[in-house]
Amino acid sequence: MLELRNVSKIVGTQTHIHPTSLTLHRGTMNVLLGPTLSGKTTLMRLMAGLDEPSEGTVHVDGADVTGMPVQKRNVAMVYQQFINYPALTVYENIASPMRIAGRDRETIDREVRRAAEILRLTPYLDRTPLNLSGGQQQRTALARAIVKNAGLVLLDEPLANLDYKLREELREELPKIFAESGAIFVYATTEPSEALLLGGNTATLSEGRVTQSGETIEVYRNPVDITSAKTFADPPLNTIDLVRAGDRLLLNDAPVMGLPTYLLGIPEGPVTIAFQPHHIHLQPTASTTPLEARTLISEIAGSESFVHLDFAARRWVLLAHGIHDIEPEQQIEVHLDTRHLMAFDTRTGRSLAGAGHEAE
């Protein structure tokens, strides 16, 4: 078990990590989700012992390891910018941590070939890193982490340089590989969809703060505040400030929609309503409310379309399946699925209630 107890990191006058407490258990997948510069890498470096916290302590299985150098900890770490030994073959790169640990030749050969097969590296074992593509070099670094059999495995956006198909396969395989080893597995990403695919537990980060942590699907469905909800939204979360008056939600004293039954517990007065882009549609269903909006631009991405809308001077994004090339500056009717609304205190941003929306 790895525990961060009120850990912070201050460099000069800047706070990189605000006081943070987290507990990570062996055999678990733990995702750090947040935008660039939110503090993910700094937090991982504190976990590994590459950096020492300004305040607070780090504990492994109850023992205080604060200040213990990374060389004395059983840690494997893979960055987005891969690091390999340029003079060694792929085989020797993968084998290097086991050779340092004094493993026997037969074990080394078996584990190297097993990791190479998992990461599609078998044809390249005799090559040096300079004769590999960037994706192949990244897979070599991942294979080295697999065979090290470390108690703590830290992966900092490790799949960003891989092609789509292999990335999808490894997202499914890596958690299984490390869970079987009983390691604590920490995976940093900027992509909400990647966190959902990996599952396990997720901590959302924003500007050096852990805003929420827990089971990934629970954090996604029930964010504790609007910052956590925005961290877990890609495309960006749609929001609008309304007023709850009885059983209606008003904008400038005009009714926008009825209040869903699951939001009846929110207080009268100002409220920020939020929803995911895939919960507003071009076509009506039994659970949707029609709204008039103005189109700004349409983006077609493969089998999906992103329709940017202006609703009451708020910019929304509608995510639709299929190709929808809608001209700008059109007044269109869109349909909001009111089963999936989240409500936040307009002043503090804290959650008032949520729908428990589906992970799609």
N, C-alpha and C positions, 0 to 999 in steps of 0.2 A: 504494500500500500504506500502511495506517495501522498504526502500532505504538505500543502502550502498554508502556513499559518500567519495571516496578516502580513503577507509579503508585499514590499513595495520596491520600486527602483527609481532613484532620482539621479540625474546626470546634470551637474551644474545647477541651473535654475529650472530645468525642465523635469517634470514628473512623467517618466515613461510608463510606469505601472503604479496605479493607485493601490492602496491596501487591499489585498486579495487573499481570500481563503478558499482552497479547493481540496477535495479528497478524491483520489483516483485509485481504483482497485485493480488488482492483478487480473489478467485475462479479459480486460474490458477495452472497448474502443471509446476513445475520448476525443471529440472534435473541438478545436478552437476555431470559431467562425467569426470573421470580421473583415472589414475592408483593409486595404493597404494602410500601414502605419497605425493600426488600432492597438498594437502591442503583442500580437501573437508570437512573433519571433523572440522578443525580449522575454516573454513568459516562459517559452521553451528553454531558452538559455539559462534562466534561473532554475528550472527543473533539472537541467543537465549538470549544473555546476560550472558552466562556462562563465557565468556572471554570478556575483555575490549580491544578495539583496541589500538595499539600504537599510531596511527595517524588516523585522519578521524572521521566521525560521522555516527551513525545509526539512521534512522528516521522511525517512524511508523505513517502513515496518517498525515505526515507533522510535527509531534512532535519529537523533539530530545530526544531519549531514551538512548543515549550513557551513559554507567555507571549504568543504572537502573538494579538492580539485576533480575535474571530470575524469582524469586518468585513473583515479582510485574508485570510480563508480562503474557499475556494469551498465553502460549506456551506449546506444547506437543512435546516430542522428544523420538524417539525409535532408539536404537542402534542395530547393528548386534549382539552384546553381550547383550542379553535381561536382563532386571532388573525387578524382581517381588518381592512382599513381601512374604517371605517363610512361615510365620505363617498363612497367610490368604488363604482362598479358592480362586479358580478361580473367582467365583462370586464376592467375596469381593475385590479381586484385581482390577477387572474391575470397580466395583462400587466406588472405593476409591476416585477418583477425584470429583465425583458428591457428595459424602458425605461431603467432605471438602468444596464444594461450597454451601452446604445447600439445595440441591435439595430434593423434597418430595419423599416419599417412592415409590409411584406409578410410578413416572417418572423414578426413578432409576431402578426399576424392569423392566420396559418396554425397556429402553435403553440398559441395560445389556443383556437382552435376544435377542434383535435385533442384537447387535454387536456379541454375541456368535453364533447366527445363521449364520451371514455373514462369520465368521471365523471358522466355523465347530467346535465350542467348546461346544455346548449344552450338550453333554454327560459327560462333564468333569467339570461342574460348581461346584460340591461339592468336588472336589479334591484339594489338595494343590500342589503348583508348583513342589515339590520334587517327586511327583507321576506322573509327566508328562514327555513326551519326550521333547527333545530340541525344536523341531518344534512347539509343543503345547504350550510350555512356551513363545516362540516368538509370537505366535498368541495371547496369553493372553496380552502381552505388547502392541500389535497393537490394540486390542479391547479397552484397557484402553485409548489409544490415540484417538480412534474414539469417545468415549462417553464424553471425556473432552470438546468437542466442542470448541477447541482452535482456536484463530485467526491465529496462525502460527503453522504449523505442520511440523516437521523436521524428516525425516526418513533416517537413515544412514545405507545403505545396509541392509534393514530390512528383506528381503526375502531369504538371503543367506543360512539360515539353514533349509529351507523348501524343501519338495520333489518337483520334477519337475512339476507334475500336479497341485498341489495347488499353486505353485509359478506362473504358467501361469494364473490361474484363478484370483489370487489376483492382478496381474499386470493389469488386465482388470478392476477389481472391485474398487480398492482403489482410483484411480483418480476420479471416479464417486462419490464415497462416500464423499470425501473431497471437491470436486467442489460444490456439493449440499449445503454444509455447508457454502460456501463463504470464506473458509479459504485460506490462502496462503500455498501452499503445496510444500515442497522442498524435493527432493529425491536424495540421493547420490548413485552412482553406479560406478563400474569399467567396466561394460559391455555395449558396444555400442548397442548391440541388445536390451537390456533392455530399454535404452533411446529411441530407435525407437518405441518400443512397447508402452511405456508410452506416447509418443507424447508431446504435449505442447511446452515448451521452454527448451532449453539446454544451459548451460554454460560449455565449455570445459576448464579443468584445467591442467596445467603442471608446476611442480616445484614452486607451490605457486602463479602462475599467471593465471588469466582468459584470455585465448587466444582468445576466441570468445564467443558471446552469441547471441541468437535469437531463432526463431522458429526452433524446433528440425530438421525437414526435410530440412530446408534451410541451417542450419549449416552443416548437413551431406552432402548435395549435393554441397554446395559452400563454402568450407573451405577457410578462409582468408590467411592461411599460412600452411606450411607443418606440423607444430606441431599439429595444430587443426585436420588436415586430419589424422595424425597418431593416435591421441587420439580416433578418431571415426572409427578405423579399427581393427577388430578382426576376423580372423587372421591378422597379421601385414600388413600394407600397403606395396605394392611392388613399388620400386622406381628404377630409373636409370638416370644417368647424360648423356645427349645427347647434340648435337649441331644443332640448327635450321639453315639450309642453303637453302634459297628459299622455295620450297614446299616439302622439305625432312627433316627428322630427321636423323642425322648421329652419328655413334659411331666409333671413330678412323678413321674418313674420309670415312667410308663405310656406305651407306644408310641402315637404319634399317627399316624404314617405311615411307610412305607418310604422310605429315602434314594434319590432318583433317581440314575441312573448318572452324570449330568453333575455331581453334587455329591459324588462319591466322593472328590475331592481335598481336601475341607475337613477341618480337624483335628477330632479327638475333643474333646468338651466343649461348653461353651455356644456357641450360635449364634443369631442373630436371622434368622428367615425372613420374607421379605416377598413380597407379590404384589399385582397390580393388581385392582381391584374386578370387572373383566370376566373374570377368570380363576377366579372361583368361581361355581358355577351351582346352579340349583334342580333340574336334571335330570342324571342320570349320563350319562357317556360312557365310552368305552374307556380314556381317559387320566386319569380322575378318581378321587380318593379320597374316600369318604363321611366326613362329620364331623357330629356332633350339635351344634346351636347353638340359642340362644333368640332369638326375634324381639323387637325393640324397637319398631320403627316401619317402616312402608312409605310411600315417597313416589313418587307417579306423576307423571312428567314427560313428557307427550306419549306417545310410543311406547316409552318406557323406564320401568323401575321401579327405585328404589333401596331395597333391603331392608337395614335396619340390624340387625346381629346382635350377640349377646353370645356369644363363645366363650372359655371359661376366663378370664372377667373382662377380656377384650380386646374392644374394640368394632371390628367389621368392617363394611364396606359391600359388599353384593353388587349388581352392576349387571346387570339382566336385561332382555332385549328383551321388549316386550309389557307388558300391564297385569297386575300381580300385587298384589292388595290382600290382604295377609296380616295377620291380627289380631295385635296385640302379645301377648307372653308365651306364645308357642307354641313348643314343642320341635319343631324340624324337622330333617330331614336335608339338608345342603348338600353340594356336590360340588366339591372343589378340584382344579383342573387342575395336576397336579404337573410338567407340562412347562415351566411358566413361573414357577418359584420363583427368588427371589434370596436369597443368603446373605451375611450381614454379621457382622463381628466384633462381639460384643455389647458389648465394652468400648470399642473405638475407633470403631465404625461403618464401618470400611473394608470394601470388598467382598472376599468370599472366593471367590465364584463366582456366575455368573448363567446364566439359561437362554437369553438372546438372544431375548426374547419378540417377538411380532409387533406391529407398529404398527397398532392397530385403532381 
